[in-house]
Amino acid sequence: MTDARKKLGAWGESLAAQQLEAKGYEILHRNWRCARGEIDLVVQAGQIVVFVEVKTRRGRAMGAPEAGLTPHKAKKLIQLGELYIYQHDLPDVDWRVDLVAVELDATGKLLRCEHIPNAVMGW
């Protein structure tokens, strides 16, 4: 991954975190990592733990940000969520996987930052 892509992704994650905090979510972890992968944001919404995938795109050459949440990635996020729950000894907690789609135009102007709750269900 190029430095420019890393910077764009980190910027999108920061924007997503700010938006979620403004909605009253508590940020528990940013870029939570384990041997099997990474979750961009782990947040708490009331009694629910939310695993958030952030997809940031500049332009539509690769499609909308939502297109980056493939069935393979969705399955991986569910597995990582289950592992997080196990590692943090939270067997009875309710949890879900959300998506934050961050889209910029070709010049870098923010077009939208959209929070999509329950973006991964039944994969």
Residue frames as a rotation matrix with the C-alpha (Angstrom) as fourth column:
MET 1
0.584 0.812 0.000 0.00
0.812 -0.584 0.000 0.00
0.000 0.000 -1.000 0.00
THR 2
-0.149 -0.644 0.751 1.36
0.587 -0.668 -0.457 3.42
0.796 0.372 0.478 -0.92
ASP 3
-0.822 -0.210 -0.529 1.92
0.558 -0.479 -0.677 6.18
-0.112 -0.852 0.511 1.61
ALA 4
-0.832 0.551 0.061 -0.81
-0.497 -0.789 0.361 8.24
0.247 0.270 0.931 -0.05
ARG 5
-0.065 0.836 -0.544 -3.33
-0.117 0.535 0.836 5.40
0.991 0.119 0.063 0.37
LYS 6
-0.323 -0.121 -0.939 -2.29
0.843 0.414 -0.343 4.87
0.430 -0.902 -0.031 3.99
LYS 7
-0.977 -0.069 -0.201 -2.71
0.154 -0.882 -0.445 8.59
-0.146 -0.466 0.873 4.71
LEU 8
-0.546 0.836 -0.051 -6.11
-0.578 -0.331 0.746 8.65
0.607 0.437 0.664 2.99
GLY 9
0.002 0.531 -0.848 -7.25
0.315 0.804 0.504 5.60
0.949 -0.268 -0.166 4.98
ALA 10
-0.570 -0.284 -0.771 -6.00
0.813 -0.061 -0.579 7.05
0.117 -0.957 0.266 8.28
TRP 11
-0.965 0.257 0.053 -7.73
-0.259 -0.966 -0.017 10.35
0.046 -0.030 0.998 7.51
GLY 12
-0.253 0.920 -0.299 -11.00
-0.401 0.182 0.898 8.53
0.881 0.347 0.323 6.76
GLU 13
-0.099 0.162 -0.982 -10.74
0.699 0.713 0.047 6.55
0.708 -0.682 -0.184 9.99
SER 14
-0.872 -0.244 -0.424 -10.19
0.477 -0.612 -0.630 9.75
-0.106 -0.752 0.650 12.00
LEU 15
-0.756 0.653 0.047 -13.19
-0.566 -0.688 0.454 11.38
0.329 0.316 0.890 10.33
ALA 16
-0.051 0.741 -0.669 -15.32
0.000 0.670 0.742 8.29
0.999 0.038 -0.034 11.03
ALA 17
-0.421 -0.171 -0.891 -14.23
0.837 0.305 -0.454 8.28
0.350 -0.937 0.014 14.69
GLN 18
-0.994 0.059 -0.095 -15.16
-0.021 -0.933 -0.359 11.96
-0.110 -0.355 0.928 15.04
GLN 19
-0.446 0.884 -0.138 -18.58
-0.590 -0.175 0.788 11.35
0.673 0.433 0.600 13.49
LEU 20
0.000 0.443 -0.896 -19.27
0.386 0.827 0.409 8.38
0.923 -0.346 -0.171 15.76
GLU 21
-0.707 -0.295 -0.643 -18.14
0.704 -0.211 -0.678 10.28
0.065 -0.932 0.356 18.86
ALA 22
-0.909 0.406 0.089 -20.48
-0.398 -0.912 0.097 13.12
0.121 0.052 0.991 17.87
LYS 23
-0.069 0.906 -0.419 -23.30
-0.405 0.358 0.841 10.55
0.911 0.228 0.342 17.85
GLY 24
0.440 0.227 0.869 -22.38
-0.891 -0.007 0.453 9.52
0.109 -0.974 0.200 21.40
TYR 25
0.869 -0.219 -0.443 -20.37
0.154 0.972 -0.179 6.40
0.470 0.088 0.878 20.63
GLU 26
0.669 -0.703 0.243 -17.33
-0.544 -0.239 0.804 5.71
-0.507 -0.670 -0.542 22.79
ILE 27
0.505 -0.591 -0.629 -14.14
-0.559 0.332 -0.760 4.78
0.658 0.735 -0.163 20.94
LEU 28
0.913 -0.183 0.366 -12.64
-0.191 0.600 0.777 1.70
-0.361 -0.779 0.512 22.61
HIS 29
-0.007 -0.929 0.370 -9.89
0.365 0.342 0.866 0.91
-0.931 0.141 0.337 20.09
ARG 30
0.666 0.034 -0.745 -8.51
-0.657 -0.446 -0.608 2.29
-0.353 0.894 -0.274 16.85
ASN 31
0.239 -0.558 -0.794 -6.90
-0.753 0.409 -0.515 -0.23
0.612 0.722 -0.323 14.53
TRP 32
0.354 -0.048 0.934 -7.32
-0.740 0.596 0.311 -3.21
-0.572 -0.801 0.176 16.87
ARG 33
0.119 -0.446 -0.887 -4.96
-0.843 0.427 -0.328 -5.89
0.525 0.787 -0.325 15.61
CYS 34
0.439 -0.129 0.889 -4.47
-0.497 0.790 0.359 -9.56
-0.749 -0.599 0.283 16.19
ALA 35
-0.558 -0.746 0.364 -2.72
-0.142 0.518 0.844 -12.33
-0.818 0.419 -0.394 14.27
ARG 36
-0.274 0.546 0.792 -5.77
0.805 0.581 -0.122 -12.78
-0.527 0.604 -0.599 12.02
GLY 37
-0.141 0.221 0.965 -6.28
0.804 -0.544 0.242 -9.17
0.578 0.809 -0.101 10.97
GLU 38
-0.947 -0.219 -0.233 -7.43
0.308 -0.824 -0.476 -5.72
-0.087 -0.522 0.848 11.98
ILE 39
0.203 0.978 0.043 -10.63
0.977 -0.205 0.062 -3.93
0.069 0.029 -0.997 12.88
ASP 40
-0.236 -0.334 0.913 -10.54
0.464 -0.864 -0.197 -0.22
0.854 0.377 0.358 12.03
LEU 41
-0.555 0.131 0.821 -12.60
-0.645 -0.691 -0.326 0.97
0.525 -0.711 0.468 15.00
VAL 42
-0.397 0.517 -0.758 -14.11
0.706 0.700 0.107 -0.77
0.586 -0.493 -0.643 18.01
VAL 43
-0.728 0.243 0.641 -16.74
-0.404 -0.907 -0.115 1.44
0.554 -0.343 0.759 19.61
GLN 44
-0.763 0.551 -0.339 -19.44
0.633 0.531 -0.563 1.16
-0.130 -0.644 -0.754 22.22
ALA 45
-0.626 0.702 0.340 -22.99
-0.344 -0.640 0.687 2.31
0.700 0.313 0.642 21.60
GLY 46
0.402 0.715 0.573 -24.80
-0.856 0.070 0.513 1.97
0.326 -0.696 0.640 24.91
GLN 47
0.331 -0.226 0.916 -24.47
-0.565 0.730 0.384 -1.72
-0.756 -0.645 0.114 25.80
ILE 48
0.938 0.071 0.339 -23.55
0.220 0.634 -0.742 -2.79
-0.268 0.770 0.579 22.25
VAL 49
-0.107 -0.985 -0.137 -19.99
-0.003 -0.138 0.990 -3.29
-0.994 0.106 0.012 21.02
VAL 50
0.909 0.409 -0.078 -19.69
-0.032 -0.118 -0.993 -2.16
-0.415 0.905 -0.094 17.42
PHE 51
-0.157 -0.927 0.341 -16.92
0.501 0.223 0.836 -3.22
-0.851 0.302 0.430 15.06
VAL 52
0.712 0.443 -0.546 -16.56
-0.098 -0.707 -0.701 -0.55
-0.696 0.552 -0.459 12.39
GLU 53
-0.105 -0.661 0.743 -15.03
0.895 0.263 0.360 -0.99
-0.433 0.703 0.564 8.97
VAL 54
0.368 0.141 -0.919 -14.11
-0.110 -0.975 -0.193 2.32
-0.923 0.172 -0.344 7.36
LYS 55
0.016 -0.314 0.949 -13.86
0.937 0.335 0.095 2.52
-0.348 0.888 0.300 3.58
THR 56
0.271 -0.045 -0.962 -12.47
-0.056 -0.998 0.031 5.73
-0.961 0.045 -0.273 2.12
ARG 57
0.035 -0.209 0.977 -12.47
0.941 0.337 0.039 6.38
-0.337 0.918 0.208 -1.61
ARG 58
-0.275 -0.151 -0.950 -11.34
-0.189 -0.960 0.207 9.30
-0.943 0.236 0.235 -3.73
GLY 59
-0.469 0.205 -0.859 -13.41
-0.883 -0.141 0.449 9.30
-0.029 0.968 0.247 -6.89
ARG 60
0.440 0.769 0.464 -15.47
-0.674 0.624 -0.396 6.42
-0.593 -0.138 0.793 -8.26
ALA 61
-0.042 -0.519 -0.854 -12.84
-0.935 0.321 -0.149 4.62
0.351 0.793 -0.498 -10.37
MET 62
-0.909 -0.305 -0.284 -12.94
-0.176 0.899 -0.400 1.72
0.378 -0.314 -0.871 -7.90
GLY 63
-0.130 0.948 -0.291 -16.65
0.527 0.315 0.790 2.13
0.840 -0.050 -0.540 -7.18
ALA 64
0.482 0.405 0.777 -18.37
-0.444 -0.651 0.616 3.53
0.755 -0.642 -0.134 -4.12
PRO 65
-0.419 -0.685 0.596 -16.76
-0.861 0.092 -0.499 2.94
0.287 -0.723 -0.629 -0.73
GLU 66
0.291 0.639 0.712 -19.42
-0.807 0.564 -0.176 0.33
-0.514 -0.523 0.679 0.07
ALA 67
0.801 0.002 -0.599 -18.11
-0.464 0.635 -0.618 -1.81
0.379 0.772 0.510 -2.80
GLY 68
-0.221 -0.975 -0.018 -14.98
-0.658 0.163 -0.735 -2.43
0.719 -0.151 -0.678 -0.75
LEU 69
-0.354 0.191 0.916 -16.97
-0.813 0.421 -0.402 -4.40
-0.462 -0.887 0.007 1.80
THR 70
-0.331 0.114 -0.937 -16.91
-0.712 0.621 0.327 -7.69
0.619 0.776 -0.124 -0.09
PRO 71
0.772 0.616 -0.156 -18.44
-0.401 0.663 0.633 -10.94
0.493 -0.426 0.759 1.18
HIS 72
0.251 -0.772 -0.584 -14.91
0.581 0.603 -0.547 -12.15
0.775 -0.202 0.599 1.98
LYS 73
-0.685 -0.506 0.525 -14.17
-0.037 -0.695 -0.718 -9.00
0.728 -0.511 0.457 4.02
ALA 74
0.125 0.828 0.546 -17.55
-0.802 -0.240 0.547 -9.26
0.584 -0.506 0.634 5.77
LYS 75
0.779 0.124 -0.615 -16.83
0.114 0.936 0.333 -12.86
0.616 -0.329 0.715 6.81
LYS 76
-0.214 -0.951 -0.224 -13.41
0.595 0.055 -0.802 -11.83
0.775 -0.305 0.554 8.08
LEU 77
-0.527 0.071 0.847 -14.92
-0.477 -0.850 -0.225 -8.98
0.704 -0.522 0.482 10.13
ILE 78
0.622 0.777 0.094 -17.37
-0.570 0.368 0.735 -11.40
0.537 -0.511 0.672 11.77
GLN 79
0.545 -0.500 -0.673 -14.50
0.549 0.820 -0.165 -13.75
0.634 -0.280 0.721 12.63
LEU 80
-0.554 -0.782 0.286 -12.45
0.321 -0.518 -0.793 -10.87
0.768 -0.347 0.538 14.04
GLY 81
-0.102 0.619 0.779 -15.45
-0.726 -0.582 0.368 -9.66
0.681 -0.528 0.508 16.04
GLU 82
0.837 0.408 -0.364 -15.91
-0.118 0.786 0.607 -13.12
0.534 -0.465 0.706 17.52
LEU 83
0.111 -0.894 -0.434 -12.21
0.726 0.371 -0.580 -13.26
0.679 -0.251 0.690 18.39
TYR 84
-0.560 -0.251 0.789 -12.36
-0.197 -0.885 -0.422 -9.81
0.805 -0.392 0.447 20.01
ILE 85
0.403 0.815 0.417 -15.35
-0.696 -0.023 0.718 -10.88
0.594 -0.579 0.558 22.11
TYR 86
0.781 -0.163 -0.603 -13.51
0.348 0.916 0.202 -14.03
0.519 -0.367 0.772 23.19
GLN 87
-0.190 -0.980 -0.050 -10.21
0.653 -0.088 -0.753 -12.27
0.733 -0.176 0.657 23.97
HIS 88
-0.674 -0.018 0.739 -11.95
-0.349 -0.873 -0.340 -9.58
0.651 -0.487 0.582 26.01
ASP 89
-0.887 0.302 -0.349 -14.13
0.457 0.685 -0.567 -12.10
0.068 -0.663 -0.746 27.89
LEU 90
-0.679 0.698 -0.228 -17.43
-0.618 -0.711 -0.336 -10.59
-0.396 -0.087 0.914 26.76
PRO 91
-0.961 0.181 0.209 -19.48
0.254 0.878 0.406 -13.74
-0.110 0.443 -0.890 26.06
ASP 92
-0.195 0.979 -0.056 -22.90
0.900 0.156 -0.408 -12.15
-0.390 -0.130 -0.911 26.67
VAL 93
-0.431 -0.009 -0.902 -22.38
-0.045 -0.998 0.032 -8.78
-0.901 0.054 0.430 25.00
ASP 94
0.667 0.618 0.415 -24.48
0.494 0.050 -0.868 -7.76
-0.558 0.784 -0.271 22.02
TRP 95
-0.322 -0.812 -0.486 -22.39
-0.026 -0.506 0.862 -6.74
-0.946 0.291 0.142 19.03
ARG 96
0.783 0.519 0.343 -22.64
0.359 0.072 -0.931 -5.81
-0.508 0.852 -0.130 15.39
VAL 97
-0.415 -0.878 0.238 -20.53
0.722 -0.159 0.673 -4.76
-0.554 0.451 0.700 12.41
ASP 98
0.683 0.581 -0.442 -21.07
0.247 -0.754 -0.609 -1.30
-0.687 0.307 -0.658 10.90
LEU 99
-0.074 -0.660 0.747 -19.55
0.997 -0.071 0.035 0.47
0.030 0.748 0.664 7.93
VAL 100
0.404 0.132 -0.905 -18.56
0.126 -0.988 -0.088 4.09
-0.906 -0.078 -0.416 7.56
ALA 101
0.261 -0.219 0.940 -18.32
0.962 0.133 -0.237 5.08
-0.074 0.967 0.246 3.90
VAL 102
0.218 -0.304 -0.927 -16.14
0.112 -0.936 0.334 8.13
-0.970 -0.176 -0.170 3.29
GLU 103
0.288 -0.034 0.957 -16.22
0.940 0.200 -0.276 9.51
-0.182 0.979 0.089 -0.22
LEU 104
-0.047 -0.387 -0.921 -14.22
0.046 -0.922 0.385 12.34
-0.998 -0.024 0.061 -1.73
ASP 105
0.959 0.269 -0.085 -14.28
-0.059 -0.104 -0.993 13.76
-0.276 0.958 -0.084 -5.22
ALA 106
0.630 -0.743 0.226 -11.20
0.695 0.411 -0.590 13.60
0.345 0.529 0.775 -7.46
THR 107
0.158 -0.574 0.804 -9.90
-0.082 -0.819 -0.568 16.88
0.984 0.024 -0.176 -5.99
GLY 108
-0.705 -0.454 -0.545 -10.16
0.427 0.341 -0.837 15.61
0.566 -0.823 -0.047 -2.40
LYS 109
-0.596 0.584 0.551 -13.33
-0.716 -0.697 -0.037 17.47
0.362 -0.417 0.834 -1.42
LEU 110
-0.925 0.295 0.239 -15.44
0.063 0.740 -0.669 15.50
-0.374 -0.604 -0.704 1.06
LEU 111
-0.625 0.761 -0.174 -18.70
-0.366 -0.089 0.926 14.41
0.690 0.642 0.335 -0.53
ARG 112
0.544 0.822 0.165 -20.04
-0.557 0.207 0.804 12.28
0.627 -0.530 0.571 2.31
CYS 113
-0.822 -0.567 0.046 -19.22
-0.410 0.533 -0.740 10.42
0.395 -0.627 -0.671 5.49
GLU 114
0.131 0.988 -0.076 -22.06
-0.800 0.151 0.581 7.95
0.585 -0.016 0.811 5.95
HIS 115
-0.747 -0.267 0.609 -22.49
-0.623 0.602 -0.500 5.62
-0.233 -0.752 -0.616 8.93
ILE 116
-0.003 0.711 -0.703 -24.27
-0.711 0.493 0.502 2.40
0.703 0.502 0.504 7.95
PRO 117
-0.247 -0.038 0.968 -25.29
-0.888 0.410 -0.211 0.36
-0.388 -0.911 -0.135 11.02
ASN 118
0.205 0.320 0.925 -25.53
-0.178 0.942 -0.286 -3.42
-0.963 -0.106 0.250 10.68
ALA 119
0.203 -0.201 -0.958 -23.70
-0.954 -0.261 -0.147 -3.34
-0.221 0.944 -0.245 7.35
VAL 120
-0.641 -0.434 -0.633 -22.70
-0.538 0.842 -0.032 -6.97
0.547 0.320 -0.773 7.81
MET 121
-0.126 0.656 0.744 -25.49
-0.828 0.343 -0.443 -9.35
-0.546 -0.672 0.500 8.60
GLY 122
0.625 0.563 0.540 -26.00
-0.299 0.812 -0.501 -12.99
-0.721 0.151 0.676 7.75
TRP 123
0.224 -0.610 -0.760 -22.85
-0.951 0.036 -0.309 -13.49
0.215 0.791 -0.572 5.73
